[in-house]
């Protein structure tokens, strides 16, 4: 199986390189309005944003920042297939402007914007993102009542284009082989994720400047979302590509991908590191299989039995739908004019790699 991974330098408010209804899944983390590191970017998009910030008009700046993001949401509606899913990772912002401290609710504004565009909101996910500081409060320390809670979570907002789910041919291999294990379903489809940091490896990022300018998030997040909401051979779009985490996840998961990025420096750095994905994909697949085998041992120790056996791996599974699971690994990656082409092979059940 081969997948292609296109990345282009350009403004994600205009995704003309992406055809109408050609994407099955969007997984992205946009720049967060009212987070200071993004002020310059938003001001470049609309100079009135900088004027609003300078004059202390925080709400006006917040509104205008979201207007720019909403132009991207318009494009997502165009390129997604009916029944396709958009996963938007976003955090709220806290900020003092003109002497007033408050929270700017980015997740609520994004939710409203997608509903206005006809998307169906689905139950969202919270994941914990530990704060950089050891202090768990802001404000007046140990004396009430003027301290503020520290934001340590982000939202993964989930939307479906249209009112119905995607349809597949009966017993489509690319769907059934992309199944997840029973215990993965229970963990992944929880509305609160507390276990995402460090669970899967990711490509090292040595350039702090680029990392700070990206909206990087743990590889586990896009990888889970891709496994949850797409099948083998689907196309995943990230309109805020950054360090390419979504593309890496798509490669590991056996999906096609498309990314848009304003700064070509990110593409140059990614090109130097993409060869590591062959090893990474084996590690990701092996980790899933080993975690499942550990689950089997725990379940048997509790006196519980299994009714089914996986067709491609020497392991029992809980449900009939898991029998056809076939994990993939990247064997080779080649540079092509538009990005990369990856050749995938099944994860070997004998050598566990």
Secondary structure, DSSP 8 states (H G I E B T S, - for coil): -EEEEEEEES-TT--TTS-TT-EEEEEE----TT-GGGHHHHHHH-HHHHHHHHTT-HHHHHHHHHHHHHHHHHHHHHHEEEEEEEEEEE--EEEEETTEEEEE-HHHHHHHHHHHTTEEEEEEEEEE---SSS--EESSTTSTT--EE---EEEEEEEEESSS-----TT-HHHHTT---HHHHHHHTSSEE---TTSS-------HHHHHHS----HHHHHHHHHHH--TT-EEEESS-TT-HHHHHHHHHT-EEEEEES-HHHHHHHHHHGGGHHHHHHHHHHHHHHHHHHHHHHHHHTT---SEE-SSSSSEESSGGGTT---EEEEEEEEETTEEEEEEEE--TTTT-
